[in-house]
Amino acid sequence: MRTTDSGAAGHTLTTRGRNTKLGILGAIVNIPGSPRKTLTLTLTEPERTQRVEATDLLVKTLGRCEQPSPLAARFDVGMLHPVGGADRVLLEDQTSNVVERAAQSSEMPSFELAGPRDKIFFDPNELRAGIVTCGGLCPGINNVIRGLVLELRHAYGVRDIYGFRYGFEGLTRRGQPPLRLNPDLVADIHQHGGTMLGTSRGGQEPAEMVETLVALGIRALFVVGGDGTLRGAMKLVAEIEKRGLSIAVVGVPKTIDNDIHFIDRSFGFESAYAAAVEVIRSAHVEAKGARNGVGLVKLMGRHSGFIACHAALASTDVNFVLIPEVKLALQGEGGFLRALERRLAERAHAVVVVAEGAGQELCAEPGGADGAPQTDLSGNVRLGDIGYVLRDRITQYFQDRRTELTLKYIDPSYQIRSVPASPSDSVFCWNMARNAVHAAMAGNTELLIGRWHHRFVHVPLPLATRFRKQVDVTEDLWMSVIESTGQPVSFG
């Protein structure tokens, strides 16, 4: 994996006492004297973990946990074991890195282990909880909603649970009234894709959202969403703290692109690339059905090519994978079009998978009247459609050479986003939801539930949103793709 970091400045970065020159360790760096110029560099997975200190992993709490947990009876008979403050998961799991940290006499960065506590902060009989789902659709959202409701009611006895409609908009005066959620209402929602609560993009005023929480008496809010949503949750926490309120905000990371840091995977990712495999198989059949047939499939991945990579490896039918992390050059002897031409000459068919964020330099600038890039309501830059660009450029290339070509272009993005969760993702969502409830009941706030080294942990939101996870093209995942497809390491 690789990352970009927006927290450094100057010509030289210091990492645990060592100076690292630009070009070796990556960041978005403001160059002194040139306030408008930034230099985007790359952080590898080892480098990003080296930049994290123990204090970055501390989780905020609302106060002392003095309420007896309703789960105590299960603890007493050994059905369930409470998590103690000393139960932590090391950030780094390689012996060499641990030894190096110890040699420097620095505290080992470690995540707080998720799970039930023997004492909790909130009285379940008095707690009102809220759930909101934001951003784009993703397999498993309904599973998470269902898991939160069932864990709150069945494990802790919380009866007042509200579902806010259509994202953060539901916490404003413009929003629709929230739904009262109970086990009967959510019993079957996991069998369907999408979200029963609805979702939306766009930022709302934190002050107005907090007023809604206060008016409804909400003391614990579960926020299901991706990077932009989690940043919005941080603004909500800041407003809550400004007012001196005791409201827990706990995130459940939802991103189909799998691009949130310090979690092994996000829910919905496995379901998405599994659904993509079926599309790729169809593209392969179409490609083989015609001489010089090309199946071109565009998959999700604005900044990270994880879905494209995993779908290609799972299908074994893909000949070219194009991702945002690797520059895409079309022309020239080393370009993609010449490589495709060679493939067709040898095998008479090809399957190409492209992530939506790949090759943006080839797309027409979608800027507004002032030349600035257009953005959606969440502030994301609107991408050019690389699928149409590739379709047209490939077709023109072979027309110019008077070579017969049959190209079938498939964009299954919305179909994939709306499928129900796979069995594996269903289990994953259930455990994410359970641990989110445990965290909130213990008065933890401004964190998300993630899985790190196969253990569920608490990840502070400022750390989770510090980097964007991307495919590290120097590590095994990308090398596996290269070896599976037989494509060149790079184009250009």
N, C-alpha and C positions, 0 to 999 in steps of 0.2 A: 504494500500500500504506500501511497505517497500523500503528502499534504501540502497545503499552502497556509502560511501563518501570517496573520496581520498584526502581530504584537511587537515586532522588532523595528528598530530604527538605527540609522547610522551606517557607516561603511563596514563595521566589523561587529559580528555577533559574538556574545560570550555564552558558552554552554558549559555549565558546571566547572567554571574556572578555566576553560580552554577557549582561546580566541579562534574563531572559525571565519575564514574569509568568505566574502560573497562568492557565489558560484559553487561552493562546496555544501554549505548548509543553506536551505532555502527560506525565503520569507518574502512578503510584500514589503519592500523597504523604502522608506522615504529618504531620498538623498539630500543631505543638508545643502541649502542654497538653491535647491531645485524643488520647491514644494509641490509642483504639479506633476513631477515625474516619479513614477514608481517602477521598481524592478521586481518582477515575479520570478522566484526561484523555486526549487523543489526540495522538500524534506522527505527523506526516506523514512520507513517505519522505525528503524533503530534511532535515527536522529530525533524524531518527534518525541519518542519516549524519554530520551535523554534530556529534553528541554522541560520536562514536567518535574516539579518539585513536590515534596510531600504535602505542603500546604495547599497546593492546587486541588488536592483530592479530599479536603475537608468538607463535610456536608453540613449545611445550616440546619439548625433545629429551633423550634419555637419555644422550647423550655424543657423542664425536667419531666420525665415520664414517671408519674406517680399513680396512675390508674391501674388496677389489676387487669390483666388481659383476659378476655373471655376464652382464650385458647389455653388457659392454665390447666384445665382438666386434661387436655391432651398431652401437655408437658408432663404431668404427674404420672401418667401411665406409659410414657415413652412412645406415644404415637407421633409426637412432634417434638422437635428440639428447638428451644429458643436460641436466637443469635445474640451473642454478647458483643460488647464493644471491642474486645480484642480479636474478634473474628474478622480478618481482613484478607484480601487477595492482592498479591504483589503485582505491581504494574508490569514489571519485567520478569519473565520466567526463564531466561537464559542464565545459566550459572555464571558465565563470564561477566555479564553485566551486574549481577548481584554482588560478585566478589569485588568488582571495580567500585561500586557504590560503598561497600563496606570499607575498602581501603582508603577512601576519601573521608571516612567518618561522617558521611551524610546519612540522614534518615531515609530508610527505604520507602519510596512512594508506594502506597497501597490503597486499594479501594475498600470502602466499607462494604462488608458482605450484606446482601439483601436477605430478608426473611423476617419471621415473626419475633417480636420482643416479649419478654416476660412482663414488662410494665409498659403501658402506653400513655400517650399524652391526652388524647381525647376521650371523653365519656361517650361510648357508643350510643347510649340512650338519648343523648342530647345532640349528637352530631348530625348536621345536614351536609351532604356531599353533592358535588356537581361534576358532570362529565361533559367535555366539549371535544369535537373532532374537527380538525382544520386541514386546509390544503387539498391536494389532489387525492383522488381515490386510490385505494391500495387493498389488495386481498388481506382479509383478517381484521378489518376495523370492527365489524360487528362482533367478531369473536372477543375482541378486547372489551367492548362495551358490556357484553354478556358476562365476561369474567369479572369485571369490576363490580357489577351489580350483585352477582351471586356471592362473591367473596365478602363484600360489605354486609349483605344480609345474612348469609348462612354462617359465616365464620365469626362476625363481630356483632351481629344483631342490629346494624344500622338500618333504619326503616325509611328515612327521608333522603331520597336520592333523586336528583334532578338532571335531566339531559337537556343541554342547551342546543337550540336549533341552528343549523347552518353556520357553524364555526363561531368565531369570536363575535360575529354580528349578533348572535343570540344573547350576548351579555350587554347589549346596548338598548337604548330606547326604541331603535328601529327594528329590533329583533322580535320574533314571534315568542309567545309564552313558552317556557320550558315544559318538557314532559316529565311527569312523575313516573319514575322507572321502578319496576319490581320484577321478581323472577318470572312471573307468568308472562309479562310483556316481552321479555327478552329471550324466552325459552327456545325459540326456533330461529332467531335471527342469524346465527352462525352458519346456517345452511345457505345463506344468500350473500352475494357480493355487495360492495358499497357500504354505506353507513345509514342506519335507521334514523340517525339524528340529522342527516344532511351535513354538508360542509360548504365552505366558501374560502376565498382568498381575500387578502386585504387587511390593513392594519386599522385597529380601532383605538380610541383614546383609552389608555389604562385607567384614568380617573373614573370615566363613565362605567367601565367594566367592574371596577372595585365597588362602586356605588350599588351596582346590581347585586353583587355578592353579599354586600352588607344588608341590603333590603330584604334579600331572601334568607339571610342567616346562614349562608354557605361558609363552612369553616375548612373544607378540604375540596380542592378542585383538581380533577385529573384532566390533563391536557394531552390529547393524542394528535401528534403531528410531526412534521419534519423540521428542517433547520430553521426556516422562517418562523414557524409556529413556536418553536422552542425559544427563539429570540424574543418573540412577543410575550411568552410566559415570563421571561426574565424582567421585562418592563413591568409586567403585572406585579411581580414580586417586589420590585423597587417601589411601586406605588403603595403596596400593602405595608411595607416597612416604613415608608414615609409617614403613614397614618398611624403607625404603632399597633397594627392589627395582628391577630394570631390566626392567620389563614394559611394552610399548607397548600403549596402548588407542586404537584408531582407530574412529571412527563412520562409518556410512553412513546418512544421514538418510532415514527411511522415514515419511512421513506422507501419507496420501491427501488430507488437507485442504490440503496445500501451505502450511502455516502456520509453517514454520521460517524464521528470518530469515537474511539475507545469503547466500541461495542463490536463483538465478533460478527454479528449480523443483525439486521433490522427485520421485523416481522413483515411478511408479504413478499420479501425478496425471493425466497425459494419457490413460492407459488407462481411468481411472475416468470421466472426463467423456465419453470416446468411448462407453463402455458406457451411460452415462446418456442419451446422445442417442437411442439405440434405444428406451429406455423412454419418453422424451418423445414420440417419434413414435407409439408405441402409444397414449399418453394423448391425443394429438391426434386420432387416428383415432376413438377412443372418444367424445371430446367432439363431434366433427362428426357422429357417427352418431345423435345425439338432439337434439331441440329443447331449447335451454337446457342443453346438455351441458357439464359441467366436468370436465376431467382434472386431478387434484391429485396431484403427484409430490413425495415427500419425498426429498431427497438428503443425503449426508453434509456435515458442516460444523458442528462444535460451536461454534467461535468465529469462523470465517472462511468467507465465502461464495464462495470461488473456484470450487469445482466447480459450484455453482448458476449462477454467472455465465457460465462458459465453456461449460457444457452448453447453456444458453439461447442463447448467441450461435451455437454450432455448429449447433443444430437449426433455428433461425429460426421455430419453431412456438410459442414461449412468449409469453404476454401479460402475466404478472406474475411477477417474481422477488423473493422475500422472503428477506433475509439477516440474520444476527445484527448486522451493523454499522448497520442502519437500524431505528429503532424502528417497531414495527407496531401501529397503532391500527386497530381494526375498525369502531367506530361513528362516527357523525357524517357530515356531508356530505363531508368530506375523508378519511373512513376507507376502508379496503380494501373492505368489503362494499358500500358505495355505488358504488365504482369498478367492482367486479365486476358489479354490477347494470346499470350503464351499458353495460359491454362486452357483456353478454348481450342487452340491448335493441337494440344496434347490429348484432351479428354472430351472435347465437344460440348461440355456443359460446365457451369460453375454456380455456386451459391455464395452470395455476398451478404454479410450482416453488418449493418452500420448503426452505431449509437447516435441518437438524435443530436448530440452536441459535437460530433466529429466534423472536421472539415469546415468549420464556420468561416474560415478565411476565404473559402470558395463561394460562399453564399453572398448574395447582394445585401448591402447594408440596409437593415430595416429601420434606419433612423427617422426621427420625426422632422418637422419643419426646421428646427434649429440644429439639426445634424446629430443630436444626442440619441443614443440607443433608446428604443422604446422598451418599456417595462410593463409587466402585468401588475395586477392590484397588490401582489405581494412584494413588488420591487424586483422581481427576477427579470433579467434582460430577455426580451423576446428573441428566440433563435430563428435563424434562417432555416428553411427546410432542406436539409442536406439530402433527403431522399429524392426529392424532385430534381435537385441539381445533378446528383449522380445518374439518375435515370436519363436525363437529357444529354449529359456529357458522354455517357457510355454509348447511347444510341447514335449521337453525332459522330463519335470517333469511328465507329464501325461503318457508318454510312460513307464517311470520307474515304474509307479503304475499300468500299464496295464489297463488304463482307456481310453475308446474311447473318442476322441476329434476331433472336426472339427473347425479349426481356419482359419478365413479369415482376411488377413492383407491388409489394405488400406492406402496408402499415397497420399492424394490429394493436397499436398502443392502447386505445381505449377499451378494446375487447379484453386485453390482458389485465388492465387495471381493475376491471369489474368482476373478475372471476372470484368464486368463493375460495377460501384458504385451503391449501392442501392439508392432508392429515398431519404432516410434520409441523407445518405452520400453525395449525389449530392448537396443538399441544404447546407450542412455543408461546402463542398469544395468551393462553390460559395461565401459564406460569409468569409471564410478564405482568398480567393483570393482578394476580395474587400478590406478587411482590410489591407492586405499586400501592396496593391497599395496606400492606404491612408497613410500608414506609410512611404513608400519610398518617396512619393511626399512631405511629410513634412520634409524630410531630416533626418529621423531616420535611424540608421544603427546598425549592430551587434545585431539584435534581431530576434525573431520569433513571429509569430502570434499564440496565444493559446487561449483556452477558459477556464476560471477559475471562478467557482461559476456561471456558465451559462452566463458569459459576456466575450466578446472578449477583450483580453488584449495584451500588449507588454511584452514579456519575454526576458530579456537580454540573449544572447547565453551563456556567461560564467556560468550563473545560471542554464540554461536548461540542460547543459551538465555536471553539477557538480555531479549529482546523476543518478542512473538508477532506474527507477520505477519498482517495483516488487509486486507480490501479498503478502499482509501482512496476514500471516496465523493466526494472532490473531484477525482479524477483520471480518466483516460480510460477505464479498464475499466468503471467504474460508469456513466459517461456513455454508453458504447456500449450497455450493457444498457438504459438508459432510452430511448435512441433506437430500439433494435431492437424493444422490446416496446410502446412507446408509453404505458407506465404513468406515473403521476405520479412526481415526484422523491422525494416522501415521502408518508406517510399520516398524517393527524392534523388 
